């Protein structure tokens, strides 16, 4: 099957070596009428620049005489189907001067008619490669390899390989006029009205919504999704439309350039929206099981800077929100959230938190964001016997009277004095018990953000993934704590969930935890392209992860990502930048 590809409108003609070409400038001449009118000429050569329903336009070599046009119209509704914009062609045709017989006061239009023997000498249609961004992205994790920033494109300055690497492809088109056929938006537009698209060409990582998900390629190297480009500010001053993932647009013709760390196409004029996906998001099919005291349903949601007065769900802030007044408790914030949920569900949750030290856990200044739990006390309760830890208290695993693991603080924070948690959220561990007596350890995480990272199409290769060493250390500290639980009871029920701020495909970061626990998406059989909770730049991606112990995995797990935010019709209609995940596990 032929795939429509990127059309590059070249202004230079490749001449057919076997014929003496009829130059378009000679046909047009330097006066109003052609001296070749009525003649049939061989070897008319040029590049197809545009197509209509009744013919196409051809561009030939320019002349030193500015009076002679090097463009001409070829009148033929049948020939339209034989050529594509960007094709360099040679053909035989008859020169004609046309004006309607009913309009004798019109001027003549010089054109070519009665065409035959159309030969495509070359086609400049090209499509970008998939998977690899740069030849310098070396390492087992490709563009996500650690260490990163080990080489620079401008220092290496290697010859381009546009058939293999996405950055090389777009660099080979720098300054050229191109057309992107049937573009599909991959994200919301940014504050400048710019947005990412893919064209009607081969892609990898395609999900049901129409976006491109970060996945592992067939060669076990992470796919960088290089077959995309940003649409910049229209050159004619028009305004780009509002877009979202999966929105289809009219063809975009514009100039390739590089700016702000990425390759752009600057459209000649703004595209229009042709179609949009359904914005209704179905509720989860994961439901609780009343009366079954072995089953727990759970949700994981990064709610991005939520304060008591928020009209959206943003991470849990303290009671005064971003006001930096020394407040650290979030009981009002959490009570407000609980009341809002009760208003729509008739279910009132309890909540538990450990307030951080003022200004020590990162996030919006003054907000003191933290992780917290909402729970249904009719279904489960915190295991008694240990007090709630404070911000600086270190939770440890102890052994109860039955020889099983338990906590000295419940809930408590993992190693809060460890330097890996500087200016970021400390994981919150809790031990729960159901009416059946079955117990569950949970760890709620929100690791350091990717602030300070470089662009995926930047000079540093592999791209700077900041602070990947810190996140690696955070996962290792977390894993060490989980190991202390499993050392006492290898069959313990353990669930770790939250915003890790890292792709699963950055495997070096997760190496310590994947030796102990299993990721629920994998166990539940979610297709790799549907594993996403976040959209950034060109990628739908998964920063939020859930890991469970072998004991839970053996009993099976259900899990779903509910795209209430990233399937929104616009950026402003989202209530958070992450999508929630819901699931179900069996403890006994």
CORHU-V283013 format. One record per run of one state. SS is the DSSP state (alpha for helix, beta for strand, coil for the rest). FROM is the first residue (numbers start at 1). LEN is the number of residues. If there is no record, write none. Layout:
ss=SS from=FROM len=LEN
ss=SS from=FROM len=LEN
This chain:
ss=coil from=1 len=5
ss=beta from=6 len=3
ss=coil from=9 len=13
ss=beta from=22 len=1
ss=coil from=23 len=1
ss=alpha from=24 len=5
ss=coil from=29 len=11
ss=beta from=40 len=12
ss=coil from=52 len=3
ss=beta from=55 len=5
ss=coil from=60 len=11
ss=beta from=71 len=5
ss=coil from=76 len=3
ss=alpha from=79 len=4
ss=coil from=83 len=4
ss=beta from=87 len=12
ss=coil from=99 len=10
ss=beta from=109 len=15
ss=coil from=124 len=2
ss=beta from=126 len=1
ss=coil from=127 len=15
ss=alpha from=142 len=3
ss=coil from=145 len=6
ss=beta from=151 len=2
ss=alpha from=153 len=4
ss=coil from=157 len=9
ss=alpha from=166 len=6
ss=coil from=172 len=5
ss=beta from=177 len=4
ss=coil from=181 len=3
ss=beta from=184 len=2
ss=coil from=186 len=9
ss=beta from=195 len=4
ss=coil from=199 len=7
ss=beta from=206 len=1
ss=coil from=207 len=5
ss=beta from=212 len=2
ss=coil from=214 len=2
ss=beta from=216 len=1
ss=coil from=217 len=5
ss=beta from=222 len=1
ss=coil from=223 len=6
ss=beta from=229 len=3
ss=coil from=232 len=16
ss=beta from=248 len=2
ss=coil from=250 len=2
ss=beta from=252 len=8
ss=coil from=260 len=2
ss=beta from=262 len=6
ss=coil from=268 len=5
ss=beta from=273 len=3
ss=coil from=276 len=19
ss=beta from=295 len=6
ss=coil from=301 len=5
ss=beta from=306 len=1
ss=coil from=307 len=9
ss=beta from=316 len=1
ss=coil from=317 len=14
ss=alpha from=331 len=15
ss=coil from=346 len=4
ss=beta from=350 len=4
ss=coil from=354 len=16
ss=beta from=370 len=1
ss=coil from=371 len=1
ss=beta from=372 len=4
ss=coil from=376 len=4
ss=beta from=380 len=3
ss=coil from=383 len=4
ss=beta from=387 len=1
ss=coil from=388 len=6
ss=beta from=394 len=1
ss=coil from=395 len=2
ss=beta from=397 len=3
ss=coil from=400 len=5
ss=beta from=405 len=3
ss=coil from=408 len=1
ss=beta from=409 len=1
ss=coil from=410 len=2
ss=beta from=412 len=2
ss=coil from=414 len=5
ss=alpha from=419 len=3
ss=coil from=422 len=6
ss=beta from=428 len=7
ss=coil from=435 len=4
ss=beta from=439 len=8
ss=coil from=447 len=13
ss=beta from=460 len=2
ss=coil from=462 len=6
ss=alpha from=468 len=21
ss=coil from=489 len=5
ss=beta from=494 len=6
ss=coil from=500 len=7
ss=alpha from=507 len=8
ss=coil from=515 len=3
ss=beta from=518 len=2
ss=alpha from=520 len=5
ss=coil from=525 len=3
ss=alpha from=528 len=3
ss=coil from=531 len=3
ss=beta from=534 len=3
ss=coil from=537 len=2
ss=beta from=539 len=3
ss=coil from=542 len=2
ss=beta from=544 len=5
ss=coil from=549 len=1
ss=alpha from=550 len=5
ss=coil from=555 len=2
ss=beta from=557 len=6
ss=coil from=563 len=8
ss=alpha from=571 len=3
ss=coil from=574 len=6
ss=beta from=580 len=7
ss=coil from=587 len=2
